[in-house]
Amino acid sequence: MATALLVIDVQQALSCGEYECFDIARVINTINDLSARVRKAGLPVVLIQHEEEGGPFTHQTPGWQLAEGLQTAAGDLRVRKTTGDSFYQTNLQKLLPAQDFERLIICGLQTDYCVNATVRQALKLGYDVVLAADAHSTMDNGTLTAEDIIVEHNKDLAHLTGSVARIDVIPAQDIHF
């Protein structure tokens, strides 16, 4: 079963300052450990970056850049996106066609936006999904703390199934490929 790792929106704007996600240093370290294991296994790592005009994610601005401390490699694939769904109007499905890549490991930012949308769309497209339970994060939303949002999404996404695919939610260190 061919596997790829999607690292969603681990960008400067979400790793420091006004929009800093919860426990971001630990999350980045967990992503780094996971991506190093994926690369060592010879599997692709896809770095996905959100962009929008006139905000902290404007293309090529400091906030758009990958987060300091996020380890990358020359062979990593890159995808630029403009919506929460990493597949919508991007080249992601061409990079990882479902007939070649049956399983996607997903991590990154933000749990309740881009991670959630991408996990759900991947399932809909027929990919098996492994959500790294401890390698995604978000911010408090005024009603729930970031911790509560993460726990709730891990629980809810673990219960989703598709007619041809599944979602597993497990800690990064327990993900095998």
GITA-V462891 format. One record per backbone hydrogen bond with DSSP energy under -0.5 kcal/mol. NH is the residue of the N-H (numbers start at 1). CO is the residue of the C=O. Records with the same first field share a line. If there is no record, write none. Layout:
BEGIN
NH=CO ; CO
END
This chain:
BEGIN
4=103
5=44
6=105
7=5 ; 46
8=6 ; 107
9=7 ; 48
11=9
12=65
13=63
14=11
15=11 ; 12
16=12
19=16
20=17
21=14
22=138
24=21
27=23
28=24
29=25
30=26
31=27
32=28
33=29
34=30
35=31
36=32
37=33
38=34
39=35
40=36
41=37
42=39
43=38
44=3
46=5
47=45 ; 77
48=7 ; 46
49=79
51=81
52=57
55=52
58=55
61=58
64=61
65=61 ; 62
67=10
70=67
71=69
76=73
77=45
79=47
81=49
86=84
88=85
90=87
95=91
96=92
97=94
100=97
101=97
102=2 ; 100
103=2
104=128
105=4
106=104 ; 130
107=6
108=135
109=8
110=137
111=137
113=110
115=110
116=110 ; 111
117=113
118=114
119=115
120=116
121=117
122=118
123=119
124=120
125=121
126=123
127=122
128=102
129=166
130=104
131=129 ; 168
132=106 ; 130
133=131 ; 170
135=132
137=108
141=144
142=144
149=145
150=146
151=147
152=148
153=149
154=150
155=151
156=152
157=153
158=154
159=155 ; 156
160=157
162=165
167=160
168=129
170=131 ; 168
174=171
175=172
END
